[in-house]
Amino acid sequence: MNKKFSRTLYAIATVFTVALLFGACQDKYKRVGEEASARIFPQGIAENFTVTYTEMTEPLSSQDSSLSKVVFTLRSPRNENYDNLEFGHQIFPNGVEVDFFDKQGRKSTVVADYGILYSDTNVIDLQGNVLITNHDGKMLETPQLYWDRTNKWIFTEAKFTYTNPEDGTVMDGEGMDFNNDFTYFNAHKTYGLMTITEED
């Protein structure tokens, strides 16, 4: 009887000790200062807005607006500005639409479900149902696209569909880059049929 009682007592003591150890492992420490997780807030929020970016065609000598030309317009239901962070950026969580104009004033349009503008690098990351419609009707569809505004260069590593109504071709591929006005186009991998006409 003594042996059985001591084993039972030993089992209860073991269970109690393990329970105490697990209870002691809980983190009840309140973090403050540098170790606390940073709460990030935008420095500004804009809703249902349009931004028009213009450049001067000649050096400014007066306030004559006829000397300026529209380079692009940007529309979005919402913009959250995080330029106050170390790596400043702005996000467009509810979609973005950009119209950009070439030197002849012809309009091309880019639409996406989500966008991030990296302010320091001047690169826009467009995500979700990205559609570019060029002024001549050429279209590019892809799930993600980067637009380098400084170098006027657009690129992606994602799958894409490129439609050219001039020659009635549709080209599917993966990875490509091109300039703003579609005069240079480099597809990395292609799967579709594209007609190429040679000049004599």
C-alpha positions in Angstrom: 0.0 0.0 0.0 2.8 2.3 0.8 4.4 1.7 -2.6 1.1 2.4 -4.4 0.6 5.6 -2.4 4.1 6.9 -3.1 3.7 6.2 -6.9 0.4 8.1 -6.9 1.9 11.0 -5.0 4.9 11.0 -7.4 2.5 11.1 -10.5 0.5 14.0 -9.0 3.7 15.9 -8.2 5.0 15.4 -11.8 1.7 16.6 -13.3 1.7 19.6 -11.0 5.3 20.5 -11.9 4.7 20.2 -15.6 1.6 22.4 -15.3 3.6 25.0 -13.5 6.3 25.0 -16.2 3.8 25.5 -18.9 2.1 28.2 -17.0 5.4 30.0 -16.5 6.2 30.0 -20.2 3.4 32.5 -20.9 4.7 35.9 -22.0 3.0 38.5 -19.9 5.7 41.1 -20.4 4.4 44.4 -21.6 6.7 45.7 -24.4 7.7 49.3 -24.5 10.2 51.5 -26.2 12.2 50.1 -29.1 11.1 46.5 -28.6 7.5 47.3 -29.1 6.1 46.7 -32.5 5.8 49.9 -34.4 2.3 51.1 -35.3 2.4 52.6 -38.8 0.0 55.3 -39.8 -0.1 57.2 -43.1 0.8 60.8 -43.0 -2.2 61.6 -45.2 -5.2 59.9 -46.9 -6.9 61.2 -50.1 -10.2 59.9 -51.4 -11.8 60.1 -54.9 -9.1 62.3 -56.4 -7.4 63.2 -59.7 -3.8 64.3 -59.9 -2.6 66.1 -63.1 1.2 66.2 -63.7 2.3 68.9 -66.2 5.7 70.0 -67.6 6.7 73.2 -69.2 7.4 73.1 -72.9 9.6 76.3 -72.7 11.4 78.0 -69.8 8.9 79.8 -67.6 8.7 83.5 -68.2 5.2 84.2 -67.0 2.2 82.3 -65.6 1.0 81.5 -69.1 -0.5 78.0 -68.8 -0.4 77.5 -72.6 3.3 76.8 -72.2 2.6 73.6 -70.2 1.6 70.2 -71.4 0.0 67.4 -69.5 2.3 64.4 -69.0 -0.1 62.1 -67.1 -3.2 62.2 -64.9 -3.8 59.7 -62.1 -7.2 58.8 -60.6 -8.0 56.6 -57.6 -10.7 56.1 -55.0 -8.1 56.1 -52.2 -4.5 57.0 -51.6 -2.5 56.4 -48.4 0.7 58.4 -48.1 3.5 56.7 -46.2 6.3 59.1 -47.4 7.0 59.8 -43.7 8.7 56.3 -43.4 12.3 55.5 -44.0 11.5 54.0 -47.4 8.7 56.3 -48.5 5.8 55.0 -50.5 2.2 55.6 -51.4 -0.4 52.9 -51.8 -3.6 52.8 -53.8 -5.5 50.0 -52.1 -8.8 50.3 -54.1 -7.3 50.6 -57.6 -5.7 53.2 -59.8 -6.1 54.5 -63.3 -3.3 56.5 -65.1 -3.6 58.3 -68.4 -0.2 59.3 -69.9 0.4 61.4 -73.0 3.2 61.2 -75.5 4.9 64.1 -77.2 2.1 64.4 -79.8 -0.5 64.5 -77.0 -1.9 60.9 -77.7 -3.3 59.2 -74.7 -2.6 55.7 -73.4 -4.3 54.3 -70.2 -3.2 51.9 -67.5 -5.7 50.4 -65.0 -4.9 48.2 -62.0 -6.7 46.8 -58.9 -3.9 47.9 -56.6 -0.8 50.1 -56.8 2.2 51.2 -54.9 4.3 54.2 -55.7 7.8 54.1 -54.3 8.7 57.7 -53.9 12.5 57.4 -53.6 12.9 55.3 -56.7 10.0 56.8 -58.7 8.7 53.2 -59.6 5.1 52.2 -59.6 4.1 48.6 -58.8 0.7 47.8 -60.4 -1.0 44.6 -59.3 -4.2 42.8 -60.2 -5.9 42.8 -63.6 -3.4 45.3 -65.0 -4.5 46.5 -68.4 -2.6 48.9 -70.7 -4.5 50.4 -73.6 -2.2 52.3 -76.1 -3.5 55.2 -78.2 -3.4 53.0 -81.3 -5.5 50.2 -79.7 -2.7 47.9 -78.7 -3.5 46.2 -75.4 -1.4 44.4 -72.7 -3.0 42.4 -69.9 -0.9 41.0 -67.0 -1.4 40.4 -63.2 1.6 42.6 -62.2 3.6 45.4 -63.9 6.3 47.8 -62.9 6.5 51.3 -64.4 9.8 53.2 -64.0 8.7 56.8 -64.4 12.2 58.3 -64.4 13.5 56.1 -67.2 10.0 55.8 -68.9 10.3 52.0 -68.9 7.7 49.3 -68.2 8.5 45.7 -67.3 7.1 42.5 -65.8 8.2 38.9 -65.1 4.6 37.7 -65.0 2.5 36.1 -67.8 0.9 38.5 -70.2 -1.4 38.8 -73.2 -0.5 41.3 -75.9 -3.1 42.2 -78.5 -2.3 44.1 -81.7 -5.4 45.1 -83.7 -3.3 46.5 -86.6 -2.3 43.0 -87.7 -5.0 41.1 -85.8 -2.5 39.1 -83.6 -2.6 38.0 -80.0 0.6 37.0 -78.3 0.8 35.2 -74.9 4.1 35.2 -73.0 5.9 35.4 -69.8 8.2 38.4 -68.9 8.6 41.5 -71.0 9.8 45.1 -71.0 9.1 48.1 -73.3 9.2 51.9 -73.4 6.2 54.1 -72.7 5.1 54.5 -76.3 5.4 50.8 -77.3 8.1 51.6 -80.0 10.5 49.1 -78.4 9.1 45.8 -77.1 11.1 42.9 -75.8 9.2 39.7 -74.8 11.2 37.1 -72.9 9.1 34.0 -73.6 6.2 33.9 -76.1 3.5 31.3 -76.7 1.2 32.9 -79.2 1.2 33.7 -82.9 2.5 37.0 -84.1 2.9 38.3 -87.6 6.1 40.1 -88.4 6.4 42.2 -91.6 9.8 42.8 -93.0 10.6 46.1 -94.7 12.1 45.9 -98.2 
